[in-house]
Amino acid sequence: MEFAAGARLEVRIGASDVGKRVTVRSLTEAAAPGAAFTDTVGILTSWDEGVLLVTRRDGTRVRIAEETVVAAKVVPAAPARRRGPAADFAELAGVQERGWQAVEREPLGRWLLRASRVDGTAGGAGASTGFTRRANSVLPLGDPGMPLAEALDRVRRWYGARGLPAYAQLATGAGDTQEVLAAELEEHGWRREVSALVMVGALAPLAELGPASMGSLAVVAPVAEGPETADPGVRLGRTPDEAWLRRYNRAAGTGPGGVPPGVLAVLASGPSPWFARVDAAGDAPAGAGGGETASGRRDFVHTGKGVSGAAGVPDAIGRCVVDGRWAGFSAVEVAPERRRTGLARRVMGALARTALAEGASAAWLQVERDNEAAVALYTRLGFTVHHHYHHYRAPESA
């Protein structure tokens, strides 16, 4: 409780505290004698016409009538973190952006315009499709260098010229996140479509995942079949080859022409990307080898099988980008019939060992917050929520 029982209740905030983290106690039934209190903690994002707007950590907003407020005060900007690596929002935002780089990137003051059309082109008229909202949204990290209305108009025109809807990626729930800006976008008619969690954790425990036969940092071929090693080994590579892409859900249904260059460019971006897969039994010959990478590890083996059909579809895949002390995990996918068999853990374990060898010590990942199974898995692996992020879409007409 932010207000101790028996303590003197005072309203110690005003409109000048917009942008600060506050706790507000208000009456749930203002007109009823002895009405119950409710406490709301979050960022005070506006105070207009007798209504307080408070944005909670997860991005939800609470409107509180001024006459129902019985106590309020400013509280520390963010609660102390007890678990996971320490990091501020600015550091993580930069790491996330570098680990999933758009094909086109253009600054607008301290905003970053990002676009990744699936046909791999830029400009032109007509409807287009962007590969993921993360690579097709403006990322505000400060002042755009112009009034907000003008900046939003520039954003809409920039995406419109590419045949793409205009999106903005904003964060809530950590120090220096963008609760106030999110409220301002809603005032301009932008609407939130998708929300996700950014989770962080220590990297070393992840490196212990997987069977004892995977102790080597460079497991690139299936292990010998036997009573204790019947599953194929985890194969590591620097690029997402055809087999990896067959399992990747976001690349499915891209047509007979193959995966668009824009998709491949985003997947292969980042300071040091790694891709892992567990092949289905019998899909690759034991002992086959691939080309050497710059790090001295072998790359994926190309089996020569066609893209169509079930043959050559791995049982599990994953992606990791190493960036300084951080290792960012994404695209961890397992065949439905092989789920709950430890394959996701094996993939993450192999990628974690590779990241540790490159000097990383902390891990991060993004997951949609309604994906309860994935959130539960990552929580069991030691990840905790650092902040939330949301994609806002511009209104259809200016």
C-alpha positions in Angstrom: 0.0 0.0 0.0 1.3 3.4 -0.8 -0.8 5.1 2.0 -0.4 3.6 5.4 -3.5 3.0 7.5 -4.2 5.9 9.8 -1.8 8.2 7.9 -3.0 11.7 7.1 -4.5 11.8 3.6 -3.3 14.7 1.4 -3.4 15.4 -2.3 0.2 16.5 -3.0 0.2 16.5 -6.8 -1.0 19.0 -9.4 -1.1 19.5 -13.2 2.6 20.4 -13.1 3.4 16.8 -12.1 2.3 15.4 -15.5 5.0 13.0 -16.7 5.9 11.9 -13.1 5.1 8.6 -11.4 2.3 9.0 -8.9 0.1 7.0 -6.6 -3.6 8.1 -6.4 -6.2 7.0 -3.9 -9.7 7.6 -4.9 -13.2 6.6 -3.9 -14.9 3.9 -6.0 -18.3 5.2 -5.1 -18.0 8.9 -4.5 -21.6 9.4 -3.4 -21.8 6.5 -1.0 -20.9 7.0 2.7 -18.0 4.8 3.7 -17.2 4.0 0.0 -14.2 1.8 -0.7 -10.9 3.2 -1.8 -8.9 2.2 -4.8 -5.2 2.9 -5.4 -3.8 3.6 -8.8 0.0 3.7 -9.5 1.5 4.9 -12.7 2.5 7.9 -14.8 0.3 10.9 -14.6 -0.2 11.5 -18.3 -2.7 14.4 -18.2 -4.9 16.4 -15.9 -7.6 18.2 -17.9 -11.1 19.4 -17.2 -11.2 17.8 -13.7 -10.0 14.4 -14.9 -6.7 12.7 -14.1 -5.3 10.2 -16.6 -2.9 7.7 -15.1 -1.0 5.1 -17.2 -0.1 1.9 -15.5 3.0 -0.1 -16.1 1.3 -2.4 -18.7 0.0 0.6 -20.7 -3.6 0.5 -19.5 -5.1 3.9 -18.6 -7.2 4.8 -15.7 -9.4 8.0 -15.7 -10.0 9.4 -12.3 -12.5 12.2 -11.6 -10.8 14.9 -9.6 -13.6 15.1 -7.0 -13.0 11.4 -6.1 -9.3 11.8 -5.2 -8.7 11.7 -1.5 -4.9 11.4 -1.5 -2.1 11.5 -4.0 1.7 11.9 -4.2 4.7 11.6 -6.4 6.6 8.3 -5.9 10.0 7.1 -7.2 10.3 7.0 -11.0 10.6 3.2 -11.1 10.6 0.4 -8.4 13.9 -1.2 -7.5 14.6 -4.3 -9.6 15.3 -7.4 -7.6 16.1 -9.9 -10.4 17.7 -9.8 -13.8 20.4 -7.6 -15.3 20.2 -3.9 -14.6 19.4 -1.8 -17.6 17.6 1.4 -18.4 15.1 1.8 -21.2 17.4 3.7 -23.5 20.0 1.0 -23.5 17.5 -1.8 -24.2 15.7 0.2 -26.9 19.0 0.6 -28.8 19.9 -3.0 -28.5 16.5 -4.1 -29.6 16.6 -1.8 -32.6 20.0 -3.0 -33.7 18.9 -6.6 -33.3 16.0 -6.3 -35.7 17.0 -3.6 -38.2 14.7 -2.4 -40.9 15.7 -2.3 -44.5 15.1 1.5 -44.6 16.0 3.7 -41.6 15.7 7.5 -41.6 16.0 9.9 -38.7 13.4 12.5 -37.8 15.1 14.4 -35.1 15.4 11.8 -32.4 12.7 9.6 -33.9 13.7 6.8 -36.3 11.5 6.0 -39.3 11.7 2.3 -40.2 10.3 0.3 -43.2 10.8 -3.2 -44.5 8.5 -3.9 -47.4 8.3 -7.6 -48.2 9.1 -7.0 -51.9 12.4 -5.5 -50.8 11.8 -2.2 -52.6 11.4 1.4 -51.5 9.0 4.1 -52.7 6.3 3.7 -55.3 2.5 3.7 -55.1 0.0 1.0 -54.3 -0.6 -1.2 -51.2 2.4 -2.9 -49.7 3.0 -5.3 -46.8 5.6 -4.7 -44.2 7.6 -7.5 -42.5 6.7 -7.2 -38.8 5.5 -4.0 -37.1 8.9 -3.7 -35.3 10.6 -3.1 -38.7 7.8 -1.0 -40.0 7.1 1.6 -37.3 8.6 4.9 -36.1 10.6 4.6 -32.9 10.5 7.8 -30.9 13.5 8.1 -28.6 13.4 11.8 -27.9 12.4 15.1 -29.5 11.5 14.9 -33.2 12.7 18.5 -33.7 9.3 19.9 -34.5 5.8 20.2 -33.0 4.1 16.8 -32.4 1.3 17.4 -35.0 3.8 18.2 -37.7 6.0 15.2 -36.8 3.0 12.8 -36.9 2.1 14.3 -40.3 5.6 13.6 -41.6 5.4 10.1 -40.3 2.1 9.4 -42.1 3.4 10.8 -45.3 6.7 8.8 -45.1 4.9 5.5 -44.7 2.1 6.5 -47.2 4.8 7.0 -49.9 5.8 3.4 -49.4 2.3 2.1 -49.4 2.5 1.1 -45.7 0.2 2.0 -42.8 1.9 4.4 -40.2 2.8 2.8 -36.9 4.6 4.1 -33.8 6.3 1.8 -31.3 6.1 3.2 -27.8 7.1 1.7 -24.4 5.6 1.9 -20.9 6.5 0.6 -17.5 10.2 1.6 -17.0 12.1 4.8 -16.2 12.0 7.3 -19.1 9.4 5.4 -21.1 6.7 7.1 -23.2 3.4 7.1 -21.3 2.8 10.8 -22.0 3.6 10.5 -25.7 1.2 7.5 -25.9 -1.6 9.5 -24.4 -0.9 12.4 -26.9 -1.0 10.0 -29.8 -4.4 8.8 -28.7 -5.6 12.4 -28.6 -4.5 12.6 -32.3 -6.6 9.5 -33.1 -3.8 6.9 -33.1 -5.0 3.5 -31.6 -3.1 0.8 -29.9 -3.2 -2.6 -31.8 -0.7 -4.9 -30.2 1.2 -5.0 -26.9 4.2 -7.1 -25.9 6.6 -7.7 -23.0 10.3 -7.1 -23.1 11.9 -9.6 -20.7 15.4 -9.8 -19.4 17.5 -12.4 -17.6 20.9 -13.7 -16.9 22.6 -15.5 -19.8 24.7 -18.1 -17.9 21.8 -20.2 -16.6 20.5 -20.5 -20.2 23.8 -22.0 -21.3 23.1 -25.0 -19.0 20.0 -26.0 -20.9 20.0 -29.1 -23.0 21.4 -32.7 -22.5 24.9 -33.4 -21.4 25.9 -34.4 -25.0 25.6 -30.7 -26.0 28.3 -29.4 -23.7 30.4 -28.2 -26.7 30.0 -24.7 -27.9 30.1 -25.8 -31.5 27.5 -28.5 -32.0 26.9 -28.4 -35.7 26.0 -32.0 -36.8 23.6 -34.5 -35.5 24.9 -36.4 -32.6 25.3 -40.2 -32.9 22.1 -42.0 -32.4 21.9 -44.1 -29.3 19.9 -44.7 -26.2 20.8 -41.3 -24.6 21.2 -39.3 -27.8 18.4 -40.2 -30.1 17.4 -36.6 -31.0 19.4 -34.7 -33.7 21.8 -32.1 -32.4 21.5 -28.4 -32.6 22.9 -26.9 -35.8 24.3 -23.4 -35.7 24.7 -21.0 -38.6 25.2 -17.3 -39.4 22.3 -17.1 -41.9 18.8 -18.4 -42.1 19.0 -21.1 -44.7 16.1 -22.7 -46.6 15.5 -25.4 -43.9 15.4 -22.8 -41.1 13.0 -20.7 -43.1 10.6 -23.7 -43.7 9.9 -23.8 -39.9 9.8 -20.0 -39.4 6.2 -19.1 -39.1 6.5 -15.5 -40.4 8.1 -16.7 -43.6 5.2 -19.2 -44.3 3.0 -18.5 -47.3 5.4 -16.1 -49.0 4.8 -17.7 -52.3 6.7 -19.8 -54.9 9.2 -17.1 -55.4 10.8 -17.8 -52.1 11.3 -15.5 -49.1 11.5 -11.8 -50.1 14.9 -10.1 -49.7 13.5 -7.6 -47.2 12.6 -10.5 -44.8 16.0 -12.0 -45.1 17.7 -8.6 -44.6 15.8 -8.1 -41.3 16.5 -11.6 -40.1 20.2 -11.4 -40.8 20.6 -7.9 -39.3 22.4 -7.1 -36.1 26.0 -7.0 -34.8 26.4 -10.8 -34.5 23.4 -12.9 -35.5 23.2 -16.7 -35.0 20.5 -19.2 -36.1 19.9 -22.6 -34.6 17.8 -25.5 -35.7 17.1 -29.1 -34.7 16.5 -31.1 -37.8 13.9 -33.8 -37.9 15.4 -37.3 -37.7 16.8 -38.5 -41.0 16.8 -35.0 -42.7 20.5 -34.6 -42.8 23.4 -37.1 -43.1 25.4 -37.6 -40.0 28.8 -35.9 -40.1 27.9 -33.5 -43.0 29.7 -30.3 -42.8 29.2 -26.7 -44.1 31.4 -23.7 -44.7 33.4 -22.1 -42.0 32.2 -18.8 -40.6 34.4 -15.9 -39.6 34.3 -17.2 -36.0 35.6 -20.6 -37.1 32.3 -22.4 -36.5 30.7 -24.3 -39.4 27.6 -22.9 -41.0 24.4 -24.7 -41.7 24.4 -27.7 -44.1 22.2 -27.4 -47.1 20.6 -30.7 -47.8 19.5 -29.8 -51.3 15.8 -30.6 -50.6 13.2 -28.4 -52.2 11.2 -25.8 -50.3 7.8 -27.4 -50.9 6.6 -30.4 -48.9 7.3 -31.5 -45.3 10.7 -32.9 -46.0 13.5 -30.8 -44.6 11.3 -28.9 -42.1 13.2 -28.7 -38.8 11.6 -29.7 -35.5 12.8 -26.5 -33.9 14.5 -23.2 -34.7 15.8 -20.1 -32.9 17.6 -16.9 -33.5 20.0 -14.9 -31.3 21.8 -11.6 -31.9 24.9 -10.8 -29.8 25.4 -7.1 -29.1 28.0 -6.3 -26.5 26.8 -7.7 -23.1 23.4 -8.5 -24.5 22.1 -11.6 -26.3 18.6 -11.1 -27.9 16.5 -14.2 -28.5 13.7 -14.4 -31.1 12.0 -16.8 -33.5 12.1 -19.7 -31.1 9.6 -22.1 -32.7 8.9 -25.8 -32.3 6.8 -28.2 -34.4 3.4 -28.6 -32.8 3.9 -32.4 -32.4 7.3 -31.9 -30.8 6.3 -29.3 -28.2 6.9 -29.9 -24.5 9.8 -32.2 -25.3 12.6 -29.8 -24.4 13.5 -28.7 -27.9 13.0 -25.0 -27.2 15.3 -25.3 -24.2 18.0 -27.1 -26.3 17.9 -24.4 -29.0 18.1 -21.6 -26.5 20.9 -23.4 -24.6 23.0 -23.8 -27.8 22.5 -20.1 -28.7 23.3 -19.0 -25.1 26.6 -20.9 -25.1 27.6 -19.3 -28.4 26.7 -15.8 -27.0 28.7 -16.5 -23.8 31.7 -17.4 -25.9 31.4 -14.0 -27.6 31.4 -12.2 -24.3 27.7 -11.6 -23.6 26.3 -11.9 -20.1 22.7 -10.8 -20.2 19.7 -11.9 -22.3 16.5 -10.2 -23.6 13.6 -11.2 -25.6 10.2 -9.9 -26.7 6.9 -11.8 -26.5 3.3 -10.8 -27.0 1.8 -10.6 -23.5 -1.3 -12.7 -24.4 1.0 -15.7 -25.4 0.6 -17.2 -21.9 2.5 -20.4 -22.7 5.6 -18.6 -24.0 5.5 -16.1 -21.1 5.3 -19.0 -18.6 8.3 -20.8 -20.3 10.5 -17.7 -20.2 9.6 -17.0 -16.6 10.6 -20.5 -15.6 13.9 -19.8 -17.4 14.6 -16.8 -15.2 13.3 -14.0 -17.3 11.5 -11.1 -15.8 9.5 -8.2 -17.3 11.5 -5.1 -17.9 8.9 -3.0 -19.7 6.0 -3.2 -22.1 5.9 -2.0 -25.6 2.9 -1.2 -27.9 2.3 -0.4 -31.5 -0.1 2.4 -32.3 -1.6 2.8 -35.7 -2.4 6.2 -37.3 -6.0 6.9 -38.3 -6.9 6.1 -41.9 -7.6 9.7 -42.8 -5.6 12.8 -41.9 
